[in-house]
Amino acid sequence: MKKVLVSLIIAFSALVMLNGCVVSEEKLTDKVTQGIVEYEQQQGNQLEVTDLKLEKSEGKNYKGVLTGKLNGKDVTYDVTVDDSGSNFDVDWELRKQ
């Protein structure tokens, strides 16, 4: 009986931890999107984000692709995120069309 109870507690803990990671990655995606949009606005551009997909590359680093419309033209950005400090660093580069 104790083994079953311990197994259920471990499974529940793992589920809670996994769910916590998903939420933080969603928040990270939202913050990265917001940061890139705000930067483009400061440059006098209008960026409408269609999608941002981030995947963990190593440690707390992520790589991804942002797609959208920049001043009405379809664009794709290559995005890298370093989330190892108290803040995260984002770099992005517009792909040549």
N, C-alpha and C positions, 0 to 999 in steps of 0.2 A: 504494500500500500504506500509506503514512504517513497519508493522508487517512482511510482506513478505520479505522486504529488510533486516530487522534485522535477520530474520530466515535464510536467505541465507548467510549472513555474519557469523553467528554463525556456520552454517553447514560447510562453507568453512574453517573457523578457526580450527574446530575440525578435518577436513580432513588433513589440513597441519600439525597439531600437531601430529596426528596419524602417518602420513608418516614420520615425523621427528624421532619418536620413533623407527620405523622399521629400518631406516637407521642406527641409533646409535647401535641397537642390532646387526645388521650385522657387523658393524665395531668392536664391542666388540667380537663377535664370531671370526672374522679374527685375532684380536690381541691375543686372548686366544690361538688359534691354533698356531700362530706364536711363542708365548712364550713357549709353551710346546715342539714344535719341536726344538727350539733353545736350550732349556735345555737338551733334550735328545742328541743333537749333542755334547754339551759340555761334556756329560758323555761318549762319544764315541759310541753312538748308532745312528742308522738310523731309523727315524720314518716317515712313509708315512701315512698321515691322510686321511681316507676315508670319515668320516663325524663327525661333532660335532653338537649336538642338545642341546641348552640351553633353559631352561624355567624359567620364573620368579618365585621365591619361596616366598619371602616376601620383601617388600621395594625395595631396589636396589640390592638384592641378587638373584643369579641364581644358578640352579643346572642343571646338564646335563650329557651326555654320549658322549665320544669321542671314535670312532672306527678307527682302522687302522692296519698297519703292523709295528712291531718293530723288526728290524733285520730280516725281512722276515717272521716272525710269526704273526698270527692274534692276536690282543690285544684289550681290552676294558678298558677304564679308566673312573672312576667316577670323575666328575669335579664339583667344587663349586667355585663361583665367588662372591666377595663382591665389588660392584661398588659404595660404599657410599662416598668415599673420592675423592681427586683430581686424584688419581691413583686407579687402581683396584688390588685386591689381588686374586690370583688364587691358589687353592689347587687341586691336582689330585692324584688319587690312582689307581694303576694297579689292576684290578680284578684278583683274582686267577682263573686259568683255570681248 
